[in-house]
Amino acid sequence: MEYSSEVKIDRRRKRQESSLWKLLDHHFLEFEERYDDLFQQKYDFYRPVISHVVRKYLECGDLREGFGDYAR
């Protein structure tokens, strides 16, 4: 087995600077509030798993929310 002498640096991602994170952070609550009026007839009921996934995404990378807990 060969070992590399190169040092790999773990660079922290700046998720809060991404366009997707900013979009969800600024507009997701309004989307949830207006879903029934704007989208329910065409796309059916709002699935609660959507809120769960988006909130976990927004919390990811925020050490105030803890870290390494992907199961919830």
C-alpha positions in Angstrom: 0.0 0.0 0.0 1.4 3.4 -0.9 1.0 6.5 1.2 1.1 10.0 -0.1 3.1 12.6 1.7 0.8 15.4 0.4 -1.2 17.2 3.1 -4.8 17.6 2.2 -6.5 20.6 3.6 -10.2 20.4 4.4 -11.7 23.7 3.2 -14.9 24.6 4.9 -17.7 25.2 2.4 -19.5 28.5 2.6 -23.0 27.2 2.1 -24.6 30.5 3.3 -23.0 32.3 0.4 -24.5 30.0 -2.3 -27.4 31.3 -4.4 -29.6 28.3 -3.4 -29.1 28.8 0.3 -29.9 32.5 0.0 -33.0 31.9 -2.1 -34.4 29.3 0.4 -33.4 31.4 3.4 -35.2 34.5 2.1 -38.2 33.0 0.3 -39.1 29.5 1.6 -41.4 30.6 4.4 -43.4 32.7 1.9 -43.5 29.7 -0.5 -44.9 27.5 2.3 -47.5 30.1 3.3 -48.7 30.6 -0.3 -48.5 27.1 -1.6 -52.2 26.2 -1.2 -53.4 29.3 -3.0 -50.8 29.2 -5.8 -49.9 25.5 -6.4 -52.2 23.0 -4.7 -54.7 22.8 -7.5 -52.0 21.9 -10.1 -49.5 20.0 -7.9 -51.7 18.5 -5.2 -51.2 18.8 -1.4 -48.0 20.1 0.2 -45.9 17.3 1.5 -44.4 18.0 5.0 -41.1 16.2 4.0 -40.3 19.2 1.8 -40.2 21.5 4.9 -38.0 19.0 6.8 -35.5 18.7 4.0 -35.2 22.4 3.3 -34.8 23.2 7.1 -32.1 20.5 7.4 -30.3 22.0 4.4 -30.5 25.5 5.9 -29.1 24.2 9.2 -26.3 22.2 7.6 -23.0 24.0 8.1 -24.3 26.1 11.0 -22.4 24.9 14.0 -25.0 26.5 16.3 -27.2 23.7 15.1 -24.7 20.9 16.0 -22.8 18.8 13.5 -22.5 15.2 12.2 -26.2 14.3 12.9 -27.5 13.3 9.4 -30.1 10.8 10.7 -32.7 13.4 11.8 
